[in-house]
């Protein structure tokens, strides 16, 4: 594990997310979409995500997503 991996907060499977500012800048067609984390990726720097309304997941870099706080937090 590198130093930057240790400083990243872990994002649990099942967490709702939206794109971060960096993710929206790099993927403008996905900028307003939300979804759920469905798993890890082969690359440690990516996560498998499923956007609402989509049938299949895709991999996104961890820096491109941010968790959506639940109402209970």
C-alpha atoms as an extended CHARMM CRD file, in Angstrom:
* protein
*
        73  EXT
         1         1  UNK       CA              0.0000000000        0.0000000000        0.0000000000  PROA      1               0.0000000000
         2         2  UNK       CA              1.3860000000        3.3910000000       -0.9350000000  PROA      2               0.0000000000
         3         3  UNK       CA              1.1610000000        6.5100000000        1.1800000000  PROA      3               0.0000000000
         4         4  UNK       CA             -1.6690000000        7.9520000000       -0.8960000000  PROA      4               0.0000000000
         5         5  UNK       CA             -3.7240000000        4.7400000000       -0.5170000000  PROA      5               0.0000000000
         6         6  UNK       CA             -3.5080000000        4.9550000000        3.2730000000  PROA      6               0.0000000000
         7         7  UNK       CA             -4.8070000000        8.5460000000        3.3050000000  PROA      7               0.0000000000
         8         8  UNK       CA             -7.9150000000        7.7000000000        1.2420000000  PROA      8               0.0000000000
         9         9  UNK       CA            -11.0430000000        6.9360000000        3.2300000000  PROA      9               0.0000000000
        10        10  UNK       CA            -12.5060000000        3.5120000000        2.4880000000  PROA      10              0.0000000000
        11        11  UNK       CA            -15.8150000000        3.6120000000        0.6610000000  PROA      11              0.0000000000
        12        12  UNK       CA            -18.1040000000        0.7070000000        1.5250000000  PROA      12              0.0000000000
        13        13  UNK       CA            -19.9960000000       -1.3460000000       -1.0330000000  PROA      13              0.0000000000
        14        14  UNK       CA            -23.5960000000       -0.1380000000       -1.0940000000  PROA      14              0.0000000000
        15        15  UNK       CA            -22.6920000000        3.5150000000       -0.5290000000  PROA      15              0.0000000000
        16        16  UNK       CA            -24.6000000000        6.0420000000       -2.6370000000  PROA      16              0.0000000000
        17        17  UNK       CA            -22.3390000000        8.4220000000       -4.5730000000  PROA      17              0.0000000000
        18        18  UNK       CA            -22.2250000000       11.3120000000       -7.0250000000  PROA      18              0.0000000000
        19        19  UNK       CA            -19.3650000000       12.5710000000       -9.1370000000  PROA      19              0.0000000000
        20        20  UNK       CA            -16.8450000000       14.8760000000       -7.5140000000  PROA      20              0.0000000000
        21        21  UNK       CA            -15.9080000000       18.1760000000       -9.1750000000  PROA      21              0.0000000000
        22        22  UNK       CA            -12.9480000000       16.4280000000      -10.8490000000  PROA      22              0.0000000000
        23        23  UNK       CA            -15.1770000000       13.5660000000      -12.0180000000  PROA      23              0.0000000000
        24        24  UNK       CA            -17.7550000000       15.9760000000      -13.4390000000  PROA      24              0.0000000000
        25        25  UNK       CA            -15.0390000000       17.9150000000      -15.2760000000  PROA      25              0.0000000000
        26        26  UNK       CA            -13.6130000000       14.7260000000      -16.8040000000  PROA      26              0.0000000000
        27        27  UNK       CA            -17.0190000000       13.1130000000      -17.5370000000  PROA      27              0.0000000000
        28        28  UNK       CA            -19.5220000000       15.9190000000      -18.2240000000  PROA      28              0.0000000000
        29        29  UNK       CA            -22.1710000000       13.5150000000      -19.5690000000  PROA      29              0.0000000000
        30        30  UNK       CA            -22.2490000000       11.8080000000      -16.1320000000  PROA      30              0.0000000000
        31        31  UNK       CA            -21.9790000000       15.0090000000      -14.0660000000  PROA      31              0.0000000000
        32        32  UNK       CA            -25.5460000000       15.0720000000      -12.6920000000  PROA      32              0.0000000000
        33        33  UNK       CA            -25.9370000000       11.3060000000      -12.2160000000  PROA      33              0.0000000000
        34        34  UNK       CA            -25.8990000000        9.3870000000       -8.9470000000  PROA      34              0.0000000000
        35        35  UNK       CA            -25.4600000000        5.7160000000       -8.2330000000  PROA      35              0.0000000000
        36        36  UNK       CA            -24.2240000000        3.0340000000       -5.8680000000  PROA      36              0.0000000000
        37        37  UNK       CA            -20.8340000000        1.3990000000       -5.2450000000  PROA      37              0.0000000000
        38        38  UNK       CA            -21.1140000000       -2.2730000000       -6.2390000000  PROA      38              0.0000000000
        39        39  UNK       CA            -17.5470000000       -3.4720000000       -5.6980000000  PROA      39              0.0000000000
        40        40  UNK       CA            -13.8480000000       -3.0560000000       -6.0780000000  PROA      40              0.0000000000
        41        41  UNK       CA            -11.9470000000       -3.0180000000       -9.3140000000  PROA      41              0.0000000000
        42        42  UNK       CA             -8.8540000000       -4.8700000000      -10.4660000000  PROA      42              0.0000000000
        43        43  UNK       CA             -7.0330000000       -1.6030000000       -9.9650000000  PROA      43              0.0000000000
        44        44  UNK       CA             -6.7490000000       -0.4040000000       -6.3790000000  PROA      44              0.0000000000
        45        45  UNK       CA             -7.3960000000        3.1590000000       -7.5020000000  PROA      45              0.0000000000
        46        46  UNK       CA            -10.8150000000        2.3650000000       -9.0140000000  PROA      46              0.0000000000
        47        47  UNK       CA            -14.2460000000        1.1960000000       -7.8790000000  PROA      47              0.0000000000
        48        48  UNK       CA            -17.0730000000       -0.5630000000       -9.7140000000  PROA      48              0.0000000000
        49        49  UNK       CA            -20.1500000000        1.6530000000       -9.7210000000  PROA      49              0.0000000000
        50        50  UNK       CA            -23.6950000000        1.3370000000      -11.0140000000  PROA      50              0.0000000000
        51        51  UNK       CA            -25.4050000000        4.5560000000      -12.0400000000  PROA      51              0.0000000000
        52        52  UNK       CA            -29.1460000000        4.8310000000      -11.4250000000  PROA      52              0.0000000000
        53        53  UNK       CA            -31.0660000000        3.6000000000      -14.4690000000  PROA      53              0.0000000000
        54        54  UNK       CA            -28.1220000000        1.6680000000      -15.9410000000  PROA      54              0.0000000000
        55        55  UNK       CA            -28.0140000000       -2.1050000000      -16.3420000000  PROA      55              0.0000000000
        56        56  UNK       CA            -24.2870000000       -2.7140000000      -16.0630000000  PROA      56              0.0000000000
        57        57  UNK       CA            -21.5990000000       -1.3130000000      -13.7610000000  PROA      57              0.0000000000
        58        58  UNK       CA            -18.5140000000        0.5920000000      -14.8410000000  PROA      58              0.0000000000
        59        59  UNK       CA            -15.1490000000        1.3390000000      -13.2310000000  PROA      59              0.0000000000
        60        60  UNK       CA            -14.3520000000        4.8560000000      -12.0510000000  PROA      60              0.0000000000
        61        61  UNK       CA            -11.2770000000        6.2230000000      -10.3440000000  PROA      61              0.0000000000
        62        62  UNK       CA            -11.8050000000        6.8780000000       -6.6230000000  PROA      62              0.0000000000
        63        63  UNK       CA            -10.9860000000       10.5790000000       -7.1000000000  PROA      63              0.0000000000
        64        64  UNK       CA            -13.9650000000       10.9180000000       -9.4590000000  PROA      64              0.0000000000
        65        65  UNK       CA            -16.6070000000       10.0230000000       -6.8790000000  PROA      65              0.0000000000
        66        66  UNK       CA            -17.7710000000       11.3220000000       -3.5140000000  PROA      66              0.0000000000
        67        67  UNK       CA            -20.1910000000        9.6110000000       -1.1220000000  PROA      67              0.0000000000
        68        68  UNK       CA            -23.6170000000       11.1290000000       -0.6100000000  PROA      68              0.0000000000
        69        69  UNK       CA            -24.2500000000       11.5620000000        3.1230000000  PROA      69              0.0000000000
        70        70  UNK       CA            -27.3240000000        9.6860000000        4.3270000000  PROA      70              0.0000000000
        71        71  UNK       CA            -30.1430000000       11.5320000000        6.0710000000  PROA      71              0.0000000000
        72        72  UNK       CA            -29.2480000000        9.8260000000        9.3710000000  PROA      72              0.0000000000
        73        73  UNK       CA            -25.7500000000       11.3820000000        9.4790000000  PROA      73              0.0000000000
